[in-house]
Amino acid sequence: MSALSIFICLLVYFAVLMGVSWLTGRIHTNDSFFLANRKSPWYLIAFGMIGSSISGVTFISVPGAVGGGSFSYFEVVLGYMVGYWIIGWVLLPLYYRLQLTSIYTYLKERFGYYGYKTGASYFLLSRITGAAFRLYVAVEVLQISIFNHWGVPFLVTASGMAALIWLYTREGGMKTIIWTDALQTTFLIAALVGSIYLICQSLHLNVSGLIASVRNSPHSQIFFWDLKSPQFFYKQFASGIFIAIAMTGLDQDMMQKNLTCKSIGEAQKNMFSFSIIQAIVVFMFLVLGSLLYSFVAIDHIVAPTKPDDLYPMLATQGYFGTAVAFLFVMGLIAASFASADSALTALTTSFCVDILDISTKAQPSQLKMRKYVHVLMAVGLVVVMIIYKLIDNPIIINAVFKVAGYTYGPLLGLYAFGMLTKPKANDKWIPAICIVSPLICIIINNYSEQLFSGYKFGFEMLIINALLTFIGLLASSVRSSKSLHG
């Protein structure tokens, strides 16, 4: 598929997004930008959240990971489902009862100024780092597929993509994103289903043949019961529960969509439906991975050293024809941009509400302030992408991305302490506690094999991070209590 053909498809794609933006953003206020006037259809949100949760990184990594971990990722997904139900029954009622725009406002009521600003700052740090990383993956693909052929610098490509996302979200915000995310999820699922269908044709498989191929594949094992295995079921399942709670239930990006529903009942329907749809879509990605490894084995193709490169290599180098190459590029773009556009809106919301206290400003200046912040966050995404490009080392970039993920542990610890206990932690200690806990976890993770007789931590590090934060908050509350009484 030529660079010009991909570029034309990209232009058509953005033209459709701009059309949706125009239709949904004609009447724009801060309330419509932040919460879509609380009138979004729950079923549309449930479908669109698939695109936000499955980023370009997931689009590439899940099929590639089948080679080393089989279908074990589905153990985590089963944990996600439980976590999403906990969000629906525990967190969403809290957010709706308090009528929150930013979910971190709860921390102000429970802990005070420092706890509130710490939680919001951790979200801003982790989300801008993560969103830029996910968008960077898509921009790199476009750079290689199109713009390198025309001599366009990476800076121009990255700036152009961020500008386009800013352009179609700048007026309608969340009101627009509810619809564009549903559209982009449609593209993503179409790319996934189309890729599976065309690869099955290459392998001469009908439906029964597909089922037999996956069942007989050496990479299709789902459950692992060996305690020492990195894929041990209970470890993966428990990690999935807490990952869902922390990275969805305590994430402004994902929760802001839920807060646009008409009522708590509709928000819960959205969350429960989303949990089922996501499990089905992820399982299809695992099936895709199984097919890719079967194809490599049958045709005696040397698989790339890095598993993440398998799907891109086979899709773009002509092994399955032009159609799969097109579906791969468009699916990757849809996944990455669905994740980036909602992140941009959530970053704008959190910065306005949590950092600038926009509600305390004069009414005429609020709209102008939000627009300035929206531009600032788009520029921030570009800056972080440029930093990734300058590093130009996948190992270091992945490490930066993982370190950013440590910030969800303190958030989980803060909310767990706030909702499960009554003592009031020492507010001034909270920033230090939330810095020390992730640092301890990074050290534990790096030296776990030496410290714990070969045991290597995985997703469960999030739980340990939250527990350390919880213990620190408890210790600060005990000390504060002693100070008050002595």
N, C-alpha and C positions, 0 to 999 in steps of 0.2 A: 504494500500500500504506500503510495507516494506521500511525501511531506505535504504537497499542496492539497491532496485529497483529505488528509487528516485535518489540515488547517481549515478547510472549507466546512468540514463537519463540526469543528470546534466553534466556528463563527455562527453556524446555524443553531448549535446548542445554546450559546449565550444569547442569541436573538430570542429564543424561546423563553429563557430565564428572564430577560429584560421585559418581554411581553407580560409575563406573570407579575413581575415587579410593578409594572405600570398599572395593571388592573387592581392590584392589592394595596398600592401605596398612594393612591390619588388623594385620599384624606388621611393625612399623617399627623399624629400627635405623639408625645412621649408615651402616653398610655398605650397607643397602638403599637409603637415601636418596642416597648418593654414587654407587654402582656397581651398584645393583639386584642385589646378591649375585653379580654376574658370571654371570647365567643367562638373559640376554635372547635371544630368537630373532633371528638376524641378519636374516632377511627382513622382520621387523616393524620393525626399526630402519631398514633401507634405505628402506622405504616411508614411515615417519614422518619421516625426515630431510628429505623433500621439503617438508613443511609448515614445518619450521624454517628451511630455506634460502630458501624463497619467502615473504618477509614481505609485509605489507600494502602496503609501498612498492612492491615488485616487482609485486604484483598489479595495481596501478594504473599504474605507470610503463612496464612493458614494452610493453603494447598501445599506449600513447600515444606512445612513442618511435619506433614504426614510421613515423610521419609524417615525421620528420626524418632517421632513420637507416636506414630500411627494415628488412631482417632482419639487419643487420650485427651485432647483439648475439649472433647465433648463432656468429659467429667467436670471440667470447670464450668461449661455452659449449663449443665444441670444445676450446679451451685448458683449460677446467675439467676436461674428461674426462681429459686427459693428467695434469693436476695431481693429480686424485684417484687415479690409478694410481700416481703417485710417492708419494703419502701411504700407499697400501696396501703398497707394497714397501719404503719407506724409514722413514717415521715410525712407523707402527703397530708394526713389529717392535721398534723402540727402546722405545716406551711399554710394550709387553707384557714385554719382557725386564727392564725396571726395575720392573715391577709398580706403575705410577704410579696415584695417585688424581687428583692434579693434574699436568697435563703440564709445568708450570713447575718442578716439583721437579728436572727434568733440569738446569735452569740453575744450581741450587745445587751440583750435583755437578761441573758443567763449569767454572763461573766463580767461584762463591762467593756470599757473602751479598748483596752489592749487585746483582750481575747477576740473581740469583734474585728479589729484591724488585722490581727495576725491571721485569722481564718480567711478573710477576704484576700489578703496579700498572697497567701499560699495558693489560693485558687488562681489568682492573676498570673503568678509565676509559672505554675504547672500548666495552665491552659495555653498561655501564649507560647511556651516552649513546645508543648505537645502539638498544638494546632499548626505551628510553623513547620515542625518536623513532618507532619502528615501531608501538608501542602507541598513541602519541599520534594517529597517523593514523586508527586504528580508533575511538578514543574520540571524535575530532572528528566522524566520520561518525555515530556513535550520538548524539552531542550534537545534531547538526543534524536527524537523522531522528526522534529520539524526545524527548529530554529538554528541548530548547528549547521544545517545544510545552507542556510541563508546568511550565516555569519552574524546572527543576532546574539549579543552578549547575554549571559545568564542574568545579570542585573536587570536588563530590560524585560526579559521574560518573567522573572519573579515579580517585578513591579507591575507589569501589565496584568498578570493573573490576580494579584491582590487588588488592583484598581478595579477590575471587572467585578470581583466579589463585593467590594465596597459599593460599587455603582448600583448593583441590583438589590442591595440590602439597605441603602442609605436612607430611604424614605419610610418604607413599610416595616423594616426591622423584623420582629418576630411574626408579624402579620403576613409578611411576604414569605418568610422562611418556612412556615407551616406548609405552604403550597409548593415552594421550590424543592423542599426536602422530599416531599411525596413524589414529585416528578423525578428527582434524581435517584430516589430509591427504585423507581420503575426502570430507569436506565440500568442501574446496577444489577437488579434481578434479571432483566432481559439479557444482559451481558453474561451473567452466570449461567442461566439456563441455556442460552444459545451456545456458549462454549462447551458445555457438557454434551449437548446434542451433536454438535459438529465433531467433537473428539470421538464420540461413540460411532459416528459414521466412519471416521478414519480407522477405528478398531473393528468395524463391522459388527457392532453390537446393537441388538434391539433391547427393549425394556428388560426382558428376562435375562438377556446376556449381560446387561449392565449390573443387575442385581447379583448375578453369579460372579461377575468379575470382581465386584467389591467384596462379596462374601469370601471369595477364595484368595483375595489379595493378602500378602504377608504384612500389609500395612493397615489393615482394617480393624485391629483389636481396639476395643473401646475401654474396657475395664482392666485395671492393673491392681493386683492384690498384694504384691511384694512390698513389705514395709520399707525396704531400702531403696525401692525404685523411685526415681524422680516423678513418675506418673502414678504413684500410689493413690488409689481412689479417694480415700477419706481426706487426705491432704489436699488434693485437687478440688474436691467437692466443697470442703470448708473454705478454701481460699476463694473459690468462685462466689460464695455467698457474701463474703466481706468485700471482695472487689466490686461486686454489683452495688452494695450499699454505699461504699466510699466513692467510687468513680461514676456512679449514676445518681444515687440518692443524695450525695453531699456535693454534687457538681452543679454549679449554677447553669452551665450550658444545657445539660440534660433536663434538669428540673424546671427550667424556665418555660420549656414547651408544655410541661404538665400544668403549670400555673396559668396557662392561657385557656384551659378548659372552663366550661360554664359552671361546673360544680365539682365538689370532691368526688361524687359518685362517678362522674364522667372521667375524671382524672384517674381513678382507680381502674375503670374499664380499660382505659388506654394502657396503663402499666401492665395489667394482667394479659391483655392481648399481645402487647409488644413482646412479652417474655416468651410466648409460644411462637410467634412469627420469627423472632431472632434465632431461636433454637433450630427451627426448620432451615433457615437460610445458612446458618453456620454448618449444619450437617451437609448441606449441598456443597459448600466449599470443601469440606473434607472428602466428599465423593469425587469432586473435581481433582483433588490432590491424588487420590488413589488411581484415577484414570491416567493422570500425567505420568506417574511412576510406572504404571503398566505399559504405557506407550514407550517410555524410555527403555524398559527391559525387553520388550518385544523387538524393537528396532535397533537394539544394541547401541543406543546413543549414550555418550558419556555425559552424565549429569553434572551440572556445575557444582563447584565446591561449596558454595553458599546456597543453602536450600531456597532462600528468598529469590534467587535468580532463575529458578526452574520454570515457573509459569511465564515470566517475561521472555525468557529465551525461546521457549517452544512456541509461544504465541506470536512473537514479532519476527522470528527468523524463518518463517515460511513453512514450518512443519505441518500446519493444519490449514494453510491457505490464507487468503486475504481477509475473509470474513471473520475468522477468529482474531486476527491482528486488530481489526477494527473494533470488535467487541471488547477486547482486552483494554485498548486505549480509552475507549469511551466509558467502560465500567470503572476503570481506575480514576478517571477524571471525576465521574459522578460521585464515587465514594469519597474522594479527597475533598471535593468542593462542598459536598453536603456536610462534611465534618467541619470545614473551615468557615463556612458562612454562618452557621449557628454559633461557632466559637467566637467569631468576630462580634456578633450581637451580644453574646453573654459577657464578653470582656468589656464591651461598652457599657452594658447595664451595671455590672459590678463596680466598675471604676466610678461611674456617675453616682450610684447610690451609696456605695460603701466607703469610697475614698473621698469624693467631693461633696457628699451629703447634698445632692442636688435638690432634695425636697425643701431644704432650708433657704434656697435661693429665690429671688424674685421671679414670678411666673414668666415674664417676657424673656428672661435670660436662660431659662431652663432648656428650651429647644435649641438655642444657639450653642449652649454648653455641650449638649448631647451630640450635636453634629461635629463639633471640634474633636471631642473624644473619639468618635467613630473613625475619623480620619487618622488620629494619633494611633489607634490600635491597628489600623491597616498598615501604617508605616512601621509599627513595631513588628508585625509579621514579616515584612520584607527585610528588616534589619536582622532578625534572627535567622531567616533563610540565607542571607548573605554570609552570616557567621558560619553556618553549617557548610556553605560552599567553600569558604576560606579554609576551614579545618580540613575538608576533603579527605576524611578518614572515617570509613563506616564504623569502625570499632569505637572511636572516640565519640562520634555522633550518637551512636546507640547508647553509649554510657551516659552521655548528657541527658538523653531522653529518659533513661531508666532512673537517673538521680532525681529528675523532676517528678517522677512517680512517687518518690518517697514522701512528697508533701501531702499525699492523701492520708497517710498514717496519722499525723497529728490531727487532721480534720475529723477522722473517724474517732480518735480518742477524745477530742473536745465534745463532739455530739454525744458519744456514749456516756461520758461523765455527766454532761448536762442533763440528759434524759433519764439516766438510771440512778442518779444519786441526788441528794438534797443539799449537801454541803456546798458552800461557795468558795471556789478556789481563789487564791491570791491573784488578782487580775494582773498585777505588775510582773508576776513570775511567768505568766503564760508565754510570752515571746521566747524567753530562754528555754523553757521546757520543750517548746515546739521546734527549737533549733537543735537542742541536744539529742532528743529522741531519734531523729533521722540519722544524725551523725553516728550514734551508737550502732544503729542498724546497718549502716554502710560498713562499719568496721567488722561487725559480726558476720555479715554476708561475705566479705572478702576473705575472712580467716575461718570460716565455718568448718572446713574440712580438717584443719589442724585442731580447732577447739573441740569439735564434736565427733571425733573418730571417723572422719570421712563423710559425715553427713553434709549434704549441700542443700541450702535453702532455695526455695522457689517462690511461688506466689504468696506463701504463708508469711513472708517477711512483712507484708502489710499488717497482719494481725499483731505481730510482735511490736511493730512500730506504734500501733494504736495502744497496745497494752502499756508500753513504756510511757507514753504520753499520759494515759489514764493514771498510772502510778504516780507520776510527777505531779499531776493536778491534785491527787488525793493527799500527797505529802504536803503540798502547799496549803491545802485547806486545813489540815491538822495543825500546821505551824501558825496559820492565821487565827485559828480557834484558840490556841494556847496564848497567843499575843493578846487577844481580846479579854481573856480571863485572867491573865497574869500581869 
